[in-house]
Amino acid sequence: MNKLHPLSFIIAALWFSTAAIFVPQLPWLTLAFLLCAILRGLLTGFNFRLWWKQVRKMIPLFLAILVIQLLFTKKGELLWGKSWYAIYSVGLHRGIAVSLRLLILFFSAQILLRLNYEDFDIAFNTLHLPEEFAFMIFYTIHIIPSAGEHIQHSLQLVKLRGINMRKLPLKSQLTIYRYISLSVLADVLSRSEVQAIALDLRGFRSTGKPTHLLQKNFSLYDLMLYLSIIIITLVYLFSILA
């Protein structure tokens, strides 16, 4: 999959994200999730153990969404139960659909996270967009996972010191989280300063026409990807308009 142009990965991720937000039909959402998972697997490898480790953390959220939809959506065909704990088909459909949307968005984000700054620079240079767009989008996409890793590392250090967060009073927990938040903020500011220095050394926003050392041309694989996106989109539009 390294033969694909970086712009193709960005377009594919945006296409999957758009489908996750605007497509209401469960079969089409399932197809979008499978295609997104296949693309991520081709890009990063089909490491199902890693995938399960990542998705497992989201299972409580999925279950909470499913329970809320089942309890508060009283539309469609009655599947089981009665009165306030009755389960209807529309509630089950919405619960599964929301879970699929979140999975598609998560896998799309994982596709973008595999791209480095040079990939974003090549993609946006192909569209003749300013280099500022490549930097801002790349930095925004990577700053959230970086902050999350810093928080997990800080919590692990607290645990290694023999501190059980669950047994602490609420005031003590808030104090620890405040220190962790300040540490994360300081790390983000430090990284931002380093990135700014690195961009200045590369002549970021300097006068004159910019040059690019790394270049990548479109291949047959890109054409196949674009044709697949167009065909699936047209088939979906015809199916909802028919």
ChimeraX attribute file (.defattr): number of C-alpha atoms within 10 A of each C-alpha:
attribute: neighborCount
match mode: 1-to-1
recipient: residues
	/A:1	14
	/A:2	9
	/A:3	12
	/A:4	18
	/A:5	20
	/A:6	24
	/A:7	21
	/A:8	17
	/A:9	25
	/A:10	20
	/A:11	15
	/A:12	20
	/A:13	23
	/A:14	16
	/A:15	16
	/A:16	23
	/A:17	24
	/A:18	14
	/A:19	19
	/A:20	24
	/A:21	14
	/A:22	10
	/A:23	16
	/A:24	15
	/A:25	12
	/A:26	16
	/A:27	11
	/A:28	16
	/A:29	23
	/A:30	17
	/A:31	12
	/A:32	22
	/A:33	24
	/A:34	13
	/A:35	15
	/A:36	24
	/A:37	19
	/A:38	15
	/A:39	20
	/A:40	22
	/A:41	17
	/A:42	12
	/A:43	16
	/A:44	14
	/A:45	11
	/A:46	14
	/A:47	9
	/A:48	10
	/A:49	9
	/A:50	10
	/A:51	13
	/A:52	11
	/A:53	10
	/A:54	12
	/A:55	14
	/A:56	12
	/A:57	10
	/A:58	14
	/A:59	12
	/A:60	10
	/A:61	13
	/A:62	19
	/A:63	14
	/A:64	12
	/A:65	16
	/A:66	20
	/A:67	16
	/A:68	13
	/A:69	21
	/A:70	23
	/A:71	15
	/A:72	14
	/A:73	18
	/A:74	18
	/A:75	12
	/A:76	13
	/A:77	11
	/A:78	14
	/A:79	12
	/A:80	10
	/A:81	10
	/A:82	10
	/A:83	7
	/A:84	10
	/A:85	12
	/A:86	16
	/A:87	24
	/A:88	22
	/A:89	17
	/A:90	18
	/A:91	24
	/A:92	19
	/A:93	17
	/A:94	19
	/A:95	21
	/A:96	19
	/A:97	22
	/A:98	20
	/A:99	17
	/A:100	19
	/A:101	24
	/A:102	18
	/A:103	20
	/A:104	27
	/A:105	21
	/A:106	15
	/A:107	23
	/A:108	25
	/A:109	19
	/A:110	16
	/A:111	21
	/A:112	21
	/A:113	13
	/A:114	13
	/A:115	15
	/A:116	13
	/A:117	13
	/A:118	17
	/A:119	22
	/A:120	23
	/A:121	23
	/A:122	22
	/A:123	22
	/A:124	20
	/A:125	18
	/A:126	15
	/A:127	9
	/A:128	9
	/A:129	12
	/A:130	12
	/A:131	16
	/A:132	13
	/A:133	14
	/A:134	19
	/A:135	19
	/A:136	11
	/A:137	12
	/A:138	20
	/A:139	15
	/A:140	10
	/A:141	15
	/A:142	16
	/A:143	14
	/A:144	12
	/A:145	12
	/A:146	13
	/A:147	17
	/A:148	12
	/A:149	13
	/A:150	18
	/A:151	17
	/A:152	12
	/A:153	13
	/A:154	19
	/A:155	17
	/A:156	12
	/A:157	12
	/A:158	15
	/A:159	12
	/A:160	10
	/A:161	9
	/A:162	8
	/A:163	13
	/A:164	11
	/A:165	14
	/A:166	8
	/A:167	9
	/A:168	11
	/A:169	9
	/A:170	10
	/A:171	9
	/A:172	12
	/A:173	14
	/A:174	12
	/A:175	11
	/A:176	15
	/A:177	15
	/A:178	12
	/A:179	12
	/A:180	19
	/A:181	16
	/A:182	12
	/A:183	16
	/A:184	19
	/A:185	13
	/A:186	12
	/A:187	15
	/A:188	17
	/A:189	12
	/A:190	12
	/A:191	13
	/A:192	14
	/A:193	12
	/A:194	12
	/A:195	14
	/A:196	13
	/A:197	13
	/A:198	12
	/A:199	13
	/A:200	12
	/A:201	9
	/A:202	10
	/A:203	11
	/A:204	15
	/A:205	13
	/A:206	9
	/A:207	7
	/A:208	6
	/A:209	6
	/A:210	11
	/A:211	6
	/A:212	9
	/A:213	6
	/A:214	9
	/A:215	13
	/A:216	14
	/A:217	11
	/A:218	13
	/A:219	11
	/A:220	10
	/A:221	15
	/A:222	19
	/A:223	13
	/A:224	11
	/A:225	16
	/A:226	14
	/A:227	12
	/A:228	12
	/A:229	15
	/A:230	12
	/A:231	12
	/A:232	14
	/A:233	14
	/A:234	11
	/A:235	11
	/A:236	14
	/A:237	11
	/A:238	10
	/A:239	9
	/A:240	8
	/A:241	7
	/A:242	6
